[in-house]
Amino acid sequence: MGRRSRKRMSVDEPAVSATTRADRDEARRRRAGAAQGAGGRADARGRDDRPPAPWGNFPLSELLVLLALVLGIAGFIVWGDRGRVMVLAAMALGSLAGLELSVREHFAGYRSHSALLAGFTAFAVCTIILVAAGGTGIALGAVLIVGLVVFGAAFYALRQLFRLKSGGLGFR
């Protein structure tokens, strides 16, 4: 059996980590205080409290999800043309409920949803381009490139906004 050799640090050698976790937490708190002083919103909520909905305690998002589930199940039972419309409506309502929660959490600095919101933005822009073009045979490759550029720009902007709202964190 061999002995493990341990390198002993002398007093003159610098430590591997110049800061402790407490130092980093304190610096983060200072940045959050500076962001609040620079126009950020003072937040009396705890770290684990979700931001409140603008309509108060009414469970609008939860009701939308419930309606989406009912429509989706009914659409699979009914099927046919009416069933397809019901399933598409269920997908749209469920997506809107999730998007609303993502927007609320992201802009309050609670959780970062930069990729989801940038993806929605790119999807909306591509959809508008395709609908506006009508049947004019627009190149799908060009629309895809526009979507990628929009996604990248929106992702960067949303990440910077989240950093501002969260006190310097890139994600949470």
C-alpha positions in Angstrom: 0.0 0.0 0.0 1.3 3.4 -0.9 1.0 6.6 1.1 -0.9 9.4 -0.3 1.1 12.5 -0.6 -0.5 15.7 0.3 0.8 19.0 -0.8 1.0 21.4 2.1 0.4 25.0 1.3 2.8 27.4 2.8 1.7 30.7 4.3 3.1 32.6 1.2 1.1 30.6 -1.4 -2.2 32.1 -2.5 -5.4 30.1 -1.7 -7.1 28.3 -4.7 -10.3 30.3 -4.1 -9.8 33.9 -3.1 -13.4 34.3 -2.0 -15.7 32.2 0.1 -19.3 31.4 -0.5 -20.3 34.0 2.1 -18.3 36.7 0.2 -20.0 35.8 -3.1 -23.4 35.8 -1.4 -22.7 39.2 0.1 -21.6 40.6 -3.3 -24.7 39.2 -4.9 -26.8 41.0 -2.2 -25.0 44.3 -2.9 -25.6 44.0 -6.6 -29.3 43.3 -6.0 -29.5 46.3 -3.7 -27.8 48.4 -6.4 -30.3 47.1 -9.1 -33.2 48.1 -6.8 -31.7 51.5 -6.4 -31.2 51.9 -10.1 -34.9 51.4 -10.9 -35.3 47.8 -10.1 -38.4 46.8 -8.0 -37.9 46.3 -4.3 -39.0 42.8 -3.6 -40.4 41.9 -0.1 -41.2 38.3 -1.2 -39.0 35.5 0.0 -36.8 33.6 -2.4 -39.2 30.7 -2.7 -42.4 32.8 -3.2 -43.7 33.0 -6.8 -44.7 36.4 -8.1 -48.4 37.1 -7.6 -50.7 37.1 -10.6 -52.0 40.5 -11.7 -55.6 39.3 -11.2 -55.1 38.4 -7.5 -56.0 35.0 -6.1 -58.3 34.0 -8.9 -56.9 30.7 -10.4 -57.0 31.8 -14.0 -54.0 29.8 -15.2 -55.1 26.7 -13.4 -58.6 27.0 -15.0 -57.1 27.4 -18.4 -55.1 24.2 -17.9 -58.2 22.4 -16.7 -60.1 23.6 -19.7 -57.3 22.5 -22.0 -57.3 19.0 -20.5 -61.1 18.7 -20.9 -61.0 19.9 -24.5 -58.1 17.6 -25.3 -59.7 14.5 -23.9 -63.1 15.4 -25.5 -61.3 16.0 -28.8 -59.8 12.5 -28.8 -63.2 11.0 -28.0 -65.1 13.0 -30.6 -62.4 12.9 -33.3 -63.2 14.0 -36.9 -63.0 17.6 -37.9 -64.6 18.9 -34.7 -62.2 16.7 -32.6 -59.1 18.1 -34.3 -60.3 21.7 -33.6 -60.8 20.8 -30.0 -57.4 19.2 -29.7 -55.8 22.3 -31.3 -57.7 24.6 -29.0 -56.6 22.5 -26.0 -52.9 22.8 -27.1 -53.3 26.6 -27.6 -54.9 27.1 -24.2 -52.4 25.0 -22.4 -49.5 26.8 -24.1 -51.0 30.2 -23.2 -51.3 29.2 -19.5 -47.7 28.0 -19.4 -46.5 31.1 -21.3 -48.3 33.4 -18.9 -46.6 31.8 -15.9 -43.2 31.9 -17.6 -43.6 35.6 -18.5 -44.6 36.5 -14.9 -41.7 34.5 -13.3 -39.1 35.8 -15.8 -40.0 39.5 -15.6 -40.2 39.3 -11.8 -36.6 37.9 -11.6 -37.9 34.7 -9.9 -36.9 32.1 -12.6 -35.2 32.5 -15.9 -37.3 31.4 -18.9 -35.1 33.1 -21.5 -34.9 30.1 -23.9 -38.7 29.4 -23.7 -39.6 33.1 -24.3 -37.1 33.5 -27.1 -38.4 30.4 -28.7 -42.0 31.7 -28.5 -40.8 35.0 -30.0 -39.1 33.3 -32.9 -42.1 31.1 -33.5 -44.4 34.1 -33.5 -42.2 36.0 -36.0 -41.9 33.0 -38.3 -45.6 32.4 -38.2 -46.3 36.1 -39.0 -43.9 35.9 -42.0 -45.4 32.7 -43.3 -49.0 34.0 -43.0 -48.1 37.4 -44.5 -46.4 35.7 -47.4 -49.5 33.6 -48.1 -49.0 31.1 -50.9 -46.1 33.0 -52.5 -43.6 30.2 -52.1 -41.3 31.9 -49.7 -38.2 30.0 -49.0 -38.5 28.1 -45.7 -34.7 28.3 -45.3 -34.9 32.0 -45.2 -37.7 31.9 -42.7 -35.6 29.5 -40.6 -32.6 31.8 -40.7 -34.8 34.8 -39.6 -36.2 32.6 -36.8 -32.7 31.7 -35.6 -31.6 35.4 -35.6 -34.7 36.4 -33.8 -34.2 33.6 -31.2 -30.6 34.7 -30.6 -31.4 38.4 -30.2 -34.4 37.7 -28.0 -32.5 35.2 -25.9 -29.7 37.7 -25.3 -32.1 40.5 -24.4 -34.2 38.4 -22.1 -31.1 37.0 -20.3 -29.8 40.6 -19.7 -33.3 41.7 -18.4 -33.3 38.7 -16.1 -29.9 39.6 -14.8 -31.1 43.1 -14.1 -34.3 41.9 -12.3 -32.6 39.1 -10.3 -29.7 41.1 -9.0 -27.0 39.8 -11.3 -27.9 36.1 -11.6 -27.9 34.7 -15.2 -30.3 31.9 -14.3 -32.1 30.6 -11.2 
